[in-house]
């Protein structure tokens, strides 16, 4: 799939400006028992801190435009103190710049903050009317920055800019034929959802409404995506031979902190925002920026086959000692240990060896279902199953159909598959999206919900 050539207009060839792109800050996320000094959930504080740090860096970097591509908050309803924190940070983002203009901020609604019921309003509308802030929660919207210029308080470079905003729920209803770059302007697409054709798309086939590949391939100067927590360009869109992973016009900014162990599979150690130089008629230059976050790690999986309870205890303690667990969120998976053996393992001793960690959890993984080891992504049974279906579809289409018939037939087949999955899914679509990683046949010994089976997307 090639991308459409960008229209080169000599009149605005010099239009170059910077854009701060952040996403999936998930304010209000909570996990584990650890509390802060003021009694707040510590992970909630960590997540807020990462957001504030990203905002500070963006303000210091001083782009004229900032886009938050969705899931600003973790839930549709969050505590008042966090709403106030968000408002305060938005006021910093949309503050007066050294040149006297006001930085412009676009907020897009993600699945996490969008109410399930249509009668309810999205909390992001609390920020309507803040100077410089524009909120899009429902339909496809083209945002402009009219009367730009110093006298109007906006950077004159934004005069020709159009931000095409697709919040999460709009992906279900939008006529994508209308989502097109406007000639003679600098076009930026922002959307919260799964990019068609991406790795994530294959893993979530039929469970999510996607942003069609051909829409992403249109002549946008930049595409600011949210939803996937891994920072990086949409692979499909990479220009050149695909070897250079820093190129592409459409990027996920990724989350600003790790929301569970699932996120570790998505390059979890480095999270932040994107400093984008948008160039009229040319590909953008994207610089990855990382903010300091709490250390979160998985210790090496322990294969307990043939080990007695003492040996298992010692091996677990040894793994803790070999790692830097201070202040960290630490996860340990143990395999091939029968329940009766496990019940004699001295978990309290192991836990006290990890006493300097913010959180330590050990999960027993049963071998009843074949599960790939950590790091061999994507490996979950469900993901593999759907990926296989896609591969089989493409293979059969290549075998049986003439070239001109293939694309249409594949689209139809995917739609039928999606309908079938939707019909059989017991939960509603948004719940299904949360459990992409499906059951991992793990028992959690910690008495806590296994992060392993939690959100990876979202
Ligand atoms: Mn999301």
Boltz pocket constraint, residues with backbone or C-beta under 6 A from the ligand:
constraints:
  - pocket:
      binder: B
      contacts: [[A, 70], [A, 71], [A, 110], [A, 111], [A, 112], [A, 192], [A, 226], [A, 227], [A, 228], [A, 457], [A, 458]]
      max_distance: 6.0
